[in-house]
């Protein structure tokens, strides 16, 4: 069976996000899920608990039975990782323990969030394994310092990969940099083509995978050329 993943940075940034924006985000997510028959939703920038609650409430009328990952690295003064994964139990189930990492290094405003990565192991209804890692990495490009921070974060993800199953790996999210060939090669991963401009002229939202070329397809998420209310475009990944 085919499995479809929707990866999307929601642009629900603390202090500038209104309930009206969250409603637009939820509406767009529902349209994409229905258009593409999405099985797994990977969202980032769900930093505040009220945003998470509103998103879940407004997605509650989606067809099927859905599960959601817990809040990853919650905090009081800072905010959580902003990562949230939802999956449709009709087609995929969690198959084992989730793993998380909290990034050691950050820069500027990112230090007010607990960014990291989340691994969720899945099994499809026909028995295929999927080892999904969802992440949101250091933002901003003011200097080479941000590149060194992201390099450190990639090393942490590489270490995480050593601790999780090797089968059918999919690493998705907003990497805030264009595809990193060095990271892919070090971890025996492939970067599927084509790349899409998801933030201005950059290819920030992409994926790395251990699956073969014929097992993965990538496209931009849109509804009649409407790419949603975020500052990022989302991607839809079709597996198997």
Backbone as JSON, one array per atom type, in Angstrom:
{
  "sequence": "XXXXXXXXXXXXXXXXXXXXXXXXXXXXXXXXXXXXXXXXXXXXXXXXXXXXXXXXXXXXXXXXXXXXXXXXXXXXXXXXXXXXXXXXXXXXXXXXXXXXXXXXXXXXXXXXXXXXXXXXXXXXXXXXXXXXXXXXXXXXXXXXXXXXXXXXXXXXXXXXXXXXXXXXXXXXXXXXXXXXXXXXXXXXXXXXXXXXXXXXXXXXXXXXXXXXXXXXXXXXXXXXXXXXXXXXXXXXXXXX",
  "N": [[0.84, -1.2, 0.0], [0.32, 2.3, -0.56], [1.74, 5.01, 1.27], [1.17, 8.23, 2.51], [2.74, 11.24, 3.39], [2.49, 14.38, 4.93], [4.36, 17.2, 5.25], [4.87, 20.15, 7.03], [5.6, 23.47, 7.82], [4.05, 25.52, 10.02], [4.09, 28.23, 10.65], [3.29, 29.33, 13.08], [4.16, 31.33, 15.06], [5.2, 32.3, 18.33], [3.66, 35.09, 20.01], [3.06, 36.55, 17.71], [1.1, 35.18, 16.49], [-2.27, 34.71, 15.71], [-5.59, 33.55, 16.61], [-7.11, 33.44, 14.31], [-5.26, 32.99, 12.28], [-4.38, 30.42, 12.97], [-6.72, 29.01, 12.53], [-6.91, 29.25, 9.74], [-4.65, 27.81, 9.03], [-5.35, 25.24, 10.0], [-7.58, 24.73, 8.37], [-6.37, 24.63, 5.84], [-4.67, 22.42, 6.2], [-6.58, 20.36, 6.5], [-7.75, 20.39, 3.96], [-5.57, 19.6, 2.36], [-5.04, 17.06, 3.42], [-7.38, 15.69, 2.71], [-7.39, 15.96, -0.07], [-5.05, 14.61, -0.86], [-5.2, 12.2, 0.42], [-3.84, 11.81, 2.94], [-1.79, 10.09, 5.28], [0.0, 10.47, 7.38], [0.8, 13.29, 9.28], [3.1, 15.85, 9.59], [3.91, 18.43, 11.54], [5.4, 21.62, 12.18], [6.48, 24.35, 14.33], [4.38, 24.46, 16.13], [4.3, 25.79, 18.69], [3.1, 26.81, 21.08], [0.9, 25.75, 23.73], [-1.86, 26.45, 23.43], [-2.13, 26.79, 20.7], [-1.66, 24.22, 19.75], [-3.89, 22.93, 20.94], [-6.01, 24.26, 19.64], [-5.52, 23.59, 16.95], [-5.83, 20.76, 17.06], [-8.49, 20.61, 17.85], [-9.8, 21.77, 15.64], [-9.11, 20.01, 13.69], [-10.53, 17.83, 14.33], [-12.71, 16.85, 12.95], [-11.77, 15.44, 10.84], [-11.84, 12.69, 8.61], [-11.73, 9.29, 9.72], [-9.7, 7.6, 12.25], [-7.51, 9.23, 14.37], [-4.27, 9.59, 15.81], [-2.02, 11.39, 18.01], [1.23, 12.75, 18.57], [2.84, 13.38, 21.78], [3.4, 16.57, 23.52], [6.57, 17.78, 22.8], [9.36, 18.27, 24.68], [8.29, 20.34, 26.57], [8.01, 23.63, 28.1], [8.24, 26.45, 30.37], [9.2, 29.24, 30.54], [10.61, 29.32, 28.09], [9.58, 27.9, 24.91], [8.02, 24.9, 23.56], [9.37, 22.2, 21.47], [7.85, 22.51, 19.24], [7.16, 20.56, 17.49], [4.9, 18.29, 15.99], [3.28, 15.28, 15.37], [0.83, 13.58, 13.59], [-1.14, 10.67, 13.02], [-2.99, 8.4, 10.97], [-4.92, 5.92, 12.16], [-6.25, 4.03, 10.72], [-4.63, 3.31, 8.65], [-1.9, 3.36, 9.4], [0.04, 2.37, 12.24], [1.56, 3.07, 15.41], [4.64, 1.53, 16.04], [6.31, 0.56, 18.32], [8.66, 2.21, 20.56], [8.76, 5.77, 20.86], [11.38, 8.14, 20.13], [13.3, 10.93, 21.23], [15.27, 13.92, 20.72], [16.91, 16.74, 22.14], [18.17, 19.66, 20.9], [21.53, 20.67, 21.42], [22.72, 23.09, 20.84], [22.03, 26.5, 19.91], [20.9, 29.63, 18.44], [20.38, 33.11, 18.71], [16.94, 34.02, 18.52], [16.06, 31.43, 18.45], [16.91, 30.22, 20.72], [14.97, 30.52, 22.57], [13.22, 28.52, 22.22], [12.64, 24.98, 22.43], [13.99, 23.31, 20.41], [14.36, 20.31, 18.44], [14.36, 16.84, 17.62], [12.1, 14.25, 16.6], [11.47, 10.84, 16.69], [9.3, 8.54, 15.29], [8.24, 5.29, 15.17], [6.59, 3.43, 12.7], [4.09, 1.1, 11.5], [2.64, -0.15, 8.59], [-0.68, -1.05, 7.43], [-0.31, -3.28, 5.87], [1.98, -4.37, 6.82], [4.5, -3.1, 6.39], [7.41, -1.39, 7.58], [8.02, 1.92, 8.81], [10.35, 4.26, 9.63], [10.13, 7.17, 10.92], [11.54, 10.37, 11.19], [11.11, 13.51, 12.48], [11.87, 16.93, 12.27], [12.91, 20.28, 13.2], [15.08, 22.7, 12.41], [17.81, 24.99, 13.33], [17.01, 28.35, 12.76], [17.28, 31.35, 10.69], [19.79, 33.17, 8.86], [22.08, 34.83, 9.46], [24.83, 34.74, 9.64], [27.86, 32.76, 9.35], [27.8, 31.44, 11.68], [25.31, 30.34, 12.23], [25.32, 28.24, 10.46], [27.22, 26.56, 11.61], [25.89, 25.88, 13.94], [23.71, 24.43, 12.9], [25.18, 22.35, 11.78], [26.06, 21.07, 14.09], [23.57, 20.24, 15.03], [22.81, 18.46, 13.02], [24.72, 16.49, 13.51], [23.79, 15.53, 15.95], [21.36, 14.44, 15.12], [22.35, 12.45, 13.47], [23.56, 10.8, 15.39], [21.26, 10.04, 16.75], [20.07, 8.48, 14.77], [21.65, 6.24, 14.87], [20.62, 4.9, 16.98], [18.13, 3.99, 16.39], [15.87, 1.84, 14.48], [17.07, 0.68, 11.27], [15.57, 0.36, 9.01], [13.71, 1.55, 6.22], [13.92, 4.48, 6.5], [12.84, 7.82, 7.01], [13.54, 11.13, 7.01], [12.23, 14.14, 7.8], [11.12, 17.6, 7.55], [11.58, 21.08, 8.47], [14.51, 22.19, 7.56], [15.88, 24.5, 7.41], [17.97, 25.0, 5.72], [19.42, 24.33, 2.52], [19.34, 21.08, 0.83], [21.5, 18.78, 2.45], [24.21, 17.28, 1.46], [26.42, 16.06, 2.6], [25.51, 15.19, 5.15], [23.61, 13.33, 4.28], [25.22, 11.43, 2.9], [26.89, 10.51, 4.97], [25.14, 9.05, 6.47], [24.15, 7.1, 4.87], [21.96, 7.82, 3.27], [19.49, 9.02, 0.95], [18.68, 11.85, -1.1], [15.75, 12.66, -2.28], [14.81, 13.74, -5.56], [12.31, 15.84, -7.17], [13.7, 18.99, -5.92], [11.98, 21.54, -4.15], [11.17, 25.01, -4.12], [10.53, 26.15, -1.09], [10.68, 28.1, 0.83], [10.88, 31.33, 0.21], [13.41, 31.59, -2.14], [14.52, 29.22, -1.49], [15.27, 25.75, -0.68], [14.2, 24.63, 1.73], [12.44, 22.85, 3.02], [12.45, 19.56, 2.88], [13.5, 16.16, 2.33], [15.23, 13.26, 3.66], [16.14, 9.92, 2.94], [16.24, 6.32, 3.3], [15.05, 4.77, 1.5], [14.52, 3.44, -1.83], [14.83, 4.93, -5.16], [12.5, 4.5, -6.7], [10.62, 4.17, -4.78], [9.82, 6.46, -3.51], [8.1, 9.51, -3.86], [7.88, 13.03, -4.36], [6.07, 16.03, -3.89], [4.78, 19.4, -4.13], [2.55, 20.66, -1.68], [-0.64, 21.78, -2.32], [-3.68, 23.59, -2.93], [-5.34, 23.94, -5.67], [-3.27, 25.63, -6.65], [-2.98, 27.23, -4.43], [-0.94, 27.68, -1.77], [-1.23, 27.74, 0.91], [-1.5, 29.43, 4.2], [0.94, 29.83, 5.48], [4.4, 31.01, 5.81], [6.02, 29.21, 4.66], [6.01, 26.68, 2.13], [4.37, 23.52, 2.05], [5.24, 19.99, 1.78], [4.31, 16.96, 0.09], [4.8, 13.59, 0.56], [5.03, 10.57, -1.02], [5.11, 7.17, -0.32], [6.38, 3.94, -1.17]],
  "CA": [[0.0, 0.0, 0.0], [1.02, 3.58, -0.57], [1.57, 5.85, 2.46], [1.44, 9.63, 2.17], [3.15, 12.09, 4.52], [2.41, 15.83, 4.69], [5.28, 17.92, 6.12], [4.44, 21.55, 6.9], [5.9, 24.48, 8.84], [2.77, 26.24, 10.1], [4.28, 29.67, 10.9], [2.54, 29.73, 14.28], [5.24, 31.86, 15.9], [4.67, 32.96, 19.53], [3.49, 36.53, 20.14], [2.53, 37.17, 16.49], [0.1, 34.28, 15.94], [-3.64, 34.92, 16.15], [-6.47, 32.39, 16.42], [-7.57, 33.43, 12.92], [-4.21, 32.34, 11.48], [-4.4, 28.99, 13.29], [-7.88, 28.47, 11.82], [-6.55, 29.14, 8.32], [-3.7, 26.69, 8.95], [-6.11, 24.0, 10.17], [-8.4, 24.55, 7.18], [-5.49, 24.2, 4.75], [-4.25, 21.05, 6.49], [-7.69, 19.46, 6.19], [-7.91, 20.31, 2.51], [-4.46, 18.8, 1.83], [-5.24, 15.67, 3.86], [-8.46, 15.09, 1.92], [-7.01, 15.91, -1.49], [-3.96, 13.65, -1.11], [-5.37, 11.0, 1.25], [-2.66, 11.8, 3.8], [-1.79, 9.13, 6.4], [0.84, 11.0, 8.48], [0.96, 14.75, 9.21], [4.24, 16.33, 10.38], [3.8, 19.88, 11.66], [6.36, 22.33, 13.03], [6.09, 25.66, 14.87], [3.23, 24.38, 17.04], [5.09, 26.05, 19.89], [2.32, 27.13, 22.28], [-0.16, 24.77, 24.0], [-3.17, 26.84, 22.92], [-2.11, 26.54, 19.26], [-1.85, 22.77, 19.62], [-5.27, 22.6, 21.28], [-6.91, 24.74, 18.59], [-5.28, 22.75, 15.76], [-6.45, 19.45, 17.27], [-9.95, 20.78, 17.86], [-10.29, 22.05, 14.3], [-8.88, 18.83, 12.85], [-11.26, 16.7, 14.92], [-13.71, 16.31, 12.04], [-11.15, 14.69, 9.76], [-12.31, 11.32, 8.5], [-10.84, 8.28, 10.26], [-9.24, 7.69, 13.64], [-6.18, 9.82, 14.37], [-3.49, 9.71, 17.05], [-1.08, 12.51, 17.95], [2.39, 12.67, 19.47], [2.74, 14.31, 22.91], [4.22, 17.78, 23.43], [7.97, 17.41, 22.9], [10.16, 19.23, 25.45], [7.53, 21.52, 27.0], [8.73, 24.52, 29.01], [7.43, 27.57, 30.82], [9.75, 30.5, 30.02], [10.77, 29.08, 26.66], [8.46, 27.14, 24.37], [8.34, 23.52, 23.22], [10.02, 21.99, 20.18], [6.93, 22.88, 18.16], [6.94, 19.41, 16.61], [3.7, 17.5, 16.24], [3.02, 14.27, 14.35], [-0.46, 12.91, 13.67], [-1.22, 9.55, 12.09], [-4.32, 7.83, 10.78], [-4.85, 4.54, 12.62], [-6.83, 3.14, 9.7], [-3.6, 2.89, 7.68], [-0.6, 3.16, 10.05], [0.03, 2.34, 13.71], [2.89, 3.18, 16.02], [5.19, 0.18, 16.19], [7.47, 0.66, 19.19], [8.86, 3.4, 21.38], [9.23, 7.01, 20.24], [12.64, 8.67, 20.64], [13.44, 12.36, 21.0], [16.5, 14.6, 21.11], [16.86, 18.19, 22.32], [19.42, 20.19, 20.35], [22.44, 21.26, 22.41], [23.15, 24.43, 20.46], [21.02, 27.36, 19.27], [21.39, 30.98, 18.18], [19.38, 34.17, 18.7], [15.61, 33.74, 19.03], [15.84, 29.99, 18.57], [17.24, 29.79, 22.09], [13.74, 30.6, 23.38], [12.43, 27.32, 21.94], [13.34, 23.71, 22.69], [13.99, 22.58, 19.15], [15.0, 19.0, 18.47], [13.86, 15.89, 16.63], [11.2, 13.22, 17.12], [11.38, 9.6, 15.9], [8.1, 7.72, 15.52], [8.25, 4.08, 14.34], [5.26, 3.05, 12.24], [3.87, -0.07, 10.66], [1.46, 0.01, 7.76], [-1.66, -2.14, 7.58], [0.17, -4.48, 5.18], [3.19, -4.87, 7.48], [5.74, -2.38, 6.1], [7.9, -0.49, 8.62], [8.47, 3.27, 8.46], [10.99, 4.94, 10.74], [9.99, 8.59, 10.61], [12.16, 11.37, 12.07], [10.59, 14.84, 12.16], [12.72, 17.91, 12.94], [12.9, 21.7, 12.82], [16.43, 23.08, 12.8], [18.15, 26.38, 13.57], [16.56, 29.33, 11.76], [18.08, 32.55, 10.41], [21.03, 33.01, 8.09], [22.81, 36.09, 9.56], [26.28, 34.55, 9.61], [28.28, 31.36, 9.3], [27.57, 30.81, 12.98], [24.11, 29.51, 12.14], [25.69, 27.0, 9.78], [27.89, 25.67, 12.56], [24.85, 25.37, 14.84], [23.0, 23.37, 12.19], [26.09, 21.2, 11.67], [25.98, 20.39, 15.38], [22.26, 19.59, 15.11], [22.87, 17.3, 12.13], [25.48, 15.45, 14.2], [22.9, 14.92, 16.94], [20.41, 13.59, 14.4], [23.11, 11.26, 13.05], [23.69, 9.94, 16.57], [19.93, 9.5, 16.98], [19.83, 7.43, 13.79], [22.36, 5.04, 15.3], [19.88, 4.26, 18.08], [16.8, 3.58, 15.94], [15.95, 0.86, 13.4], [17.63, 1.18, 10.02], [14.69, 0.09, 7.87], [12.76, 2.52, 5.67], [14.05, 5.74, 7.23], [12.39, 9.06, 6.38], [13.82, 12.29, 7.87], [11.51, 15.25, 7.17], [10.94, 18.79, 8.38], [12.14, 22.35, 8.01], [15.93, 22.13, 7.91], [16.4, 25.87, 7.33], [19.07, 25.08, 4.77], [19.2, 23.49, 1.36], [19.74, 19.7, 1.11], [22.86, 18.62, 2.97], [24.73, 16.05, 0.87], [27.35, 15.44, 3.56], [24.7, 14.46, 6.12], [23.01, 12.18, 3.59], [26.25, 10.43, 2.63], [27.38, 9.95, 6.23], [24.12, 8.17, 7.05], [23.67, 6.2, 3.81], [20.63, 8.29, 2.91], [19.31, 9.62, -0.37], [17.86, 13.07, -1.12], [14.93, 12.5, -3.5], [14.44, 14.84, -6.43], [12.89, 17.17, -7.31], [13.64, 19.91, -4.79], [11.03, 22.62, -4.39], [11.38, 26.24, -3.36], [9.48, 26.18, -0.07], [10.79, 29.35, 1.59], [11.49, 32.26, -0.74], [14.05, 30.85, -3.23], [15.3, 28.16, -0.85], [14.69, 24.41, -0.64], [14.39, 24.31, 3.15], [11.57, 21.75, 3.43], [12.76, 18.45, 2.0], [13.6, 14.92, 3.11], [16.31, 12.29, 3.47], [15.53, 8.61, 3.09], [16.99, 5.12, 2.93], [14.25, 4.08, 0.48], [15.0, 3.56, -3.19], [14.3, 6.0, -6.01], [11.15, 4.2, -7.16], [9.74, 4.01, -3.62], [9.51, 7.77, -2.92], [7.78, 10.62, -4.74], [7.71, 14.27, -3.61], [5.4, 17.11, -4.6], [4.33, 20.5, -3.28], [1.16, 20.6, -1.2], [-1.39, 22.98, -2.68], [-5.08, 23.43, -3.32], [-5.54, 24.79, -6.85], [-2.17, 26.6, -6.63], [-2.93, 27.93, -3.15], [0.03, 26.92, -0.99], [-1.52, 27.86, 2.33], [-1.26, 30.72, 4.86], [2.25, 29.9, 6.12], [5.48, 31.57, 5.0], [6.62, 28.05, 4.0], [5.17, 25.72, 1.41], [4.5, 22.16, 2.54], [5.49, 18.96, 0.78], [3.64, 15.68, 0.23], [5.72, 12.51, 0.24], [4.35, 9.3, -1.26], [6.03, 6.05, -0.12], [6.08, 2.59, -1.68]],
  "C": [[0.87, 1.25, 0.0], [0.73, 4.34, 0.73], [1.97, 7.27, 2.09], [1.67, 10.45, 3.44], [3.07, 13.55, 4.09], [3.3, 16.52, 5.71], [5.1, 19.41, 5.92], [4.89, 22.38, 8.1], [4.72, 25.45, 8.87], [2.88, 27.75, 10.3], [3.41, 30.16, 12.05], [3.54, 30.2, 15.33], [4.66, 32.56, 17.12], [4.67, 34.48, 19.41], [2.98, 37.21, 18.87], [1.42, 36.32, 15.87], [-1.27, 34.54, 16.56], [-4.46, 33.66, 15.91], [-6.95, 32.3, 14.97], [-6.54, 32.76, 12.01], [-4.22, 30.83, 11.72], [-5.58, 28.33, 12.58], [-7.6, 28.29, 10.33], [-5.59, 27.97, 8.1], [-4.46, 25.36, 9.02], [-6.96, 23.7, 8.93], [-7.55, 24.05, 6.01], [-5.02, 22.76, 4.96], [-5.35, 20.06, 6.11], [-7.88, 19.3, 4.68], [-6.82, 19.43, 1.88], [-4.65, 17.33, 2.18], [-6.3, 14.99, 2.99], [-8.09, 14.96, 0.45], [-6.03, 14.77, -1.76], [-4.12, 12.35, -0.34], [-4.16, 10.78, 2.17], [-2.86, 10.82, 4.96], [-1.03, 9.65, 7.62], [1.04, 12.49, 8.24], [2.11, 15.15, 10.13], [4.21, 17.86, 10.39], [4.93, 20.43, 12.52], [5.84, 23.72, 13.34], [4.73, 25.61, 15.56], [3.79, 24.59, 18.45], [4.24, 26.16, 21.16], [1.2, 26.1, 22.48], [-1.51, 25.15, 23.41], [-3.26, 26.63, 21.41], [-2.35, 25.06, 19.0], [-3.31, 22.39, 19.87], [-6.24, 23.05, 20.18], [-6.76, 23.91, 17.31], [-6.01, 21.41, 15.91], [-7.97, 19.54, 17.26], [-10.49, 20.96, 16.44], [-10.03, 20.91, 13.33], [-9.73, 17.64, 13.29], [-12.32, 16.11, 14.0], [-13.09, 15.64, 10.81], [-11.67, 13.25, 9.77], [-11.27, 10.35, 9.07], [-10.48, 8.52, 11.71], [-7.78, 8.13, 13.66], [-5.58, 9.81, 15.76], [-2.5, 10.85, 16.88], [0.05, 12.3, 18.95], [2.21, 13.64, 20.63], [3.56, 15.57, 22.65], [5.67, 17.38, 23.7], [8.76, 18.55, 23.53], [9.37, 20.5, 25.79], [8.37, 22.36, 27.97], [7.82, 25.67, 29.38], [7.94, 28.89, 30.25], [9.98, 30.4, 28.52], [9.53, 28.35, 26.15], [8.95, 25.76, 23.93], [9.1, 23.44, 21.9], [9.16, 22.45, 19.02], [6.61, 21.75, 17.22], [5.67, 18.67, 17.0], [3.49, 16.55, 15.06], [1.66, 13.65, 14.62], [-0.47, 11.77, 12.67], [-2.59, 8.9, 12.13], [-4.27, 6.33, 11.08], [-5.44, 3.55, 11.62], [-5.76, 2.58, 8.76], [-2.23, 2.65, 8.3], [-0.79, 3.15, 11.57], [1.45, 2.53, 14.21], [3.37, 1.78, 16.36], [6.46, 0.24, 17.03], [7.55, 2.0, 19.89], [9.32, 4.59, 20.55], [10.54, 7.44, 20.89], [12.7, 10.17, 20.33], [14.85, 12.82, 21.33], [16.2, 16.09, 21.23], [18.2, 18.74, 21.83], [20.23, 20.9, 21.43], [22.74, 22.73, 22.12], [22.02, 25.18, 19.75], [21.62, 28.74, 19.1], [20.21, 31.93, 18.13], [18.03, 33.68, 19.22], [15.32, 32.25, 19.17], [16.13, 29.48, 19.97], [16.05, 29.91, 23.04], [12.79, 29.44, 23.06], [13.29, 26.09, 22.19], [13.32, 22.84, 21.44], [14.74, 21.26, 19.27], [14.47, 18.13, 17.36], [13.06, 14.81, 17.33], [11.2, 12.03, 16.16], [10.11, 8.86, 16.29], [8.19, 6.5, 14.6], [6.82, 3.67, 13.98], [5.28, 1.69, 11.55], [2.6, 0.14, 9.88], [0.53, -1.19, 7.93], [-1.24, -3.4, 6.84], [1.57, -4.89, 5.64], [4.49, -4.17, 7.18], [6.11, -1.47, 7.28], [8.25, 0.87, 8.02], [9.09, 3.87, 9.71], [11.1, 6.42, 10.41], [10.72, 9.44, 11.65], [11.7, 12.74, 11.58], [11.42, 15.85, 12.94], [12.46, 19.32, 12.42], [14.2, 22.28, 13.34], [16.6, 24.6, 12.92], [17.73, 27.29, 12.42], [17.6, 30.44, 11.59], [19.36, 32.2, 9.64], [21.88, 34.28, 8.23], [24.31, 35.95, 9.41], [26.59, 33.08, 9.49], [28.03, 30.65, 10.62], [26.35, 29.91, 12.95], [24.42, 28.19, 11.44], [26.39, 26.04, 10.72], [26.91, 25.09, 13.57], [24.1, 24.24, 14.16], [23.88, 22.14, 12.0], [26.07, 20.39, 12.95], [24.66, 19.63, 15.5], [22.2, 18.37, 14.19], [23.65, 16.15, 12.79], [24.63, 14.76, 15.26], [21.87, 14.01, 16.28], [21.11, 12.31, 13.93], [23.27, 10.29, 14.21], [22.35, 9.3, 16.91], [19.66, 8.33, 16.03], [20.53, 6.13, 14.17], [21.58, 4.23, 16.33], [18.49, 3.78, 17.66], [16.94, 2.58, 14.8], [16.37, 1.48, 12.07], [16.68, 1.06, 8.84], [13.82, 1.29, 7.51], [12.77, 3.85, 6.43], [13.59, 6.91, 6.37], [12.67, 10.18, 7.37], [13.23, 13.5, 7.17], [11.51, 16.45, 8.11], [11.44, 20.03, 7.68], [13.59, 22.39, 8.49], [16.6, 23.5, 7.89], [17.73, 25.95, 6.59], [18.75, 24.14, 3.61], [19.76, 22.09, 1.62], [21.22, 19.53, 1.38], [23.4, 17.26, 2.5], [25.65, 15.32, 1.84], [26.58, 14.62, 4.6], [24.1, 13.21, 5.49], [24.04, 11.08, 3.39], [26.73, 9.74, 3.9], [26.41, 8.91, 6.8], [23.5, 7.23, 6.02], [22.22, 6.52, 3.41], [20.65, 8.92, 1.52], [18.45, 10.86, -0.23], [17.03, 13.03, -2.4], [14.74, 13.82, -4.25], [12.95, 14.75, -6.75], [12.88, 17.92, -5.98], [12.68, 21.04, -5.15], [11.41, 23.84, -3.54], [10.23, 26.37, -2.37], [9.53, 27.41, 0.81], [11.58, 30.33, 0.73], [12.12, 31.44, -1.87], [14.85, 29.65, -2.7], [14.52, 26.85, -0.78], [14.73, 23.86, 0.8], [13.59, 23.09, 3.6], [11.76, 20.6, 2.44], [12.85, 17.18, 2.84], [14.86, 14.16, 2.74], [15.71, 10.91, 3.7], [16.49, 7.49, 2.73], [16.24, 4.33, 1.86], [14.8, 4.35, -0.92], [14.27, 4.61, -3.99], [12.85, 5.75, -6.41], [10.15, 4.09, -6.02], [9.29, 5.33, -3.02], [9.21, 8.78, -4.02], [7.49, 11.85, -3.88], [7.01, 15.3, -4.49], [5.03, 18.22, -3.62], [2.87, 20.3, -2.9], [0.46, 21.9, -1.59], [-2.82, 22.6, -3.02], [-5.34, 24.43, -4.44], [-4.56, 25.97, -6.83], [-2.21, 27.56, -5.44], [-2.06, 27.1, -2.22], [-0.12, 27.12, 0.51], [-1.1, 29.18, 2.93], [0.09, 30.85, 5.55], [3.25, 30.64, 5.23], [6.29, 30.47, 4.32], [5.58, 27.3, 3.2], [5.41, 24.33, 1.99], [4.8, 21.19, 1.4], [4.69, 17.7, 1.13], [4.58, 14.61, -0.28], [4.92, 11.22, 0.12], [5.37, 8.18, -1.19], [5.47, 4.78, -0.71], [5.26, 2.64, -2.97]]
}
